[in-house]
Amino acid sequence: MKTLGRGIDIVGWVQASEPPSMHLPRKENPRRPSESGNCSVRSAYCSRGIGREPNIRLANSCGSLAKLDELDKVKTHLDNFKEREKERHKADKRRKRQEQRVVDLLTVKAALSVLRETCWYWGAITGSRAAELLSQCSPGTFLLRDSSDRRYLFSLSIMTVQGPTSVRLLFSKGCFRLESSGVLSPRSPCIVSLIIRMAYLARNPSASKKTISEEQSTTEIFASMSIGLPQKRSKPSLLEKPLFVKVPSLAHMSRLAINRYNLRHNCDKRSLEYVKQYPYSV
């Protein structure tokens, strides 16, 4: 070590003459924990030329969000499909109801046209008036009238051994039946045919209600259901003969007799067409 003059240490003198700030130790910049932890990852990606390293958690969350978006789209599509199906079913139900109404109107119109040919459809008379008319008749006499209840179209008034009574005719699904009957009661879109079947069941309780044909009813039942002829049975059945609102014409009486005794094969073409317009014997 060099000395100056009287053995003075030059280096020590220079260091002693420097300001105190020059002797402070140099501080290094501290690294953040996140930077220090990812230092190796950063260096690895930078060495491969990739650049900035990906955020794995962010990528996973983005994938989950994409899946949720897809699920939401599928759910929305299913909801829209269900709504369209509901609307389609409602439209089908409305269309079926409208079609059924048209069929019901046509059925009632056809039934009314047949009833006007019977001469025992009394129209709008009350139940008390019907009872008064039947009270002078023998048991088994009946008539058809309009029902006083707005929920029903027609009522069948009958003279029984106990006295006159009435039963409403229920119209449902294009057919008429008795209101007080069970599920297996006879049904028919024509009221005259319904009365024929009820008369047949009254005479033959063991007969099946489902195996009665209209031709069988016409030929077998009303051969005994006469108009003004005496009955040989001691106990008259429920439906024996109708009470006419007016005297039938001779042509209509002949038509009833032809249908009752099945004499259509003896009719000419013109007469046969007239008979077919009312193919009943009551």
Secondary structure, DSSP 8 states (H G I E B T S, - for coil): --EETTTEEHHHHHHHHS-GGGGS--------HHHHHTHHHHHHHHHTT--S---HHHHHHHHHHHHHHHHHHHHHHHHHHHHHHHHHHHHHHHHHHHHHHHHHHHHHHHHHHHHTTTS-B--S--HHHHHHHHTTS-TTEEEEEE-SSTT-SEEEEEE-SS-EEEEEEEEETTEEEETTS-TTS--BSSHHHHHHHHHHHHH-TTS-TTS--HHHHHHHTTTSS-SS-----SS--S--EE--SS---HHHHHHHHHHHHT-GGGS-HHHHHHHHTS----
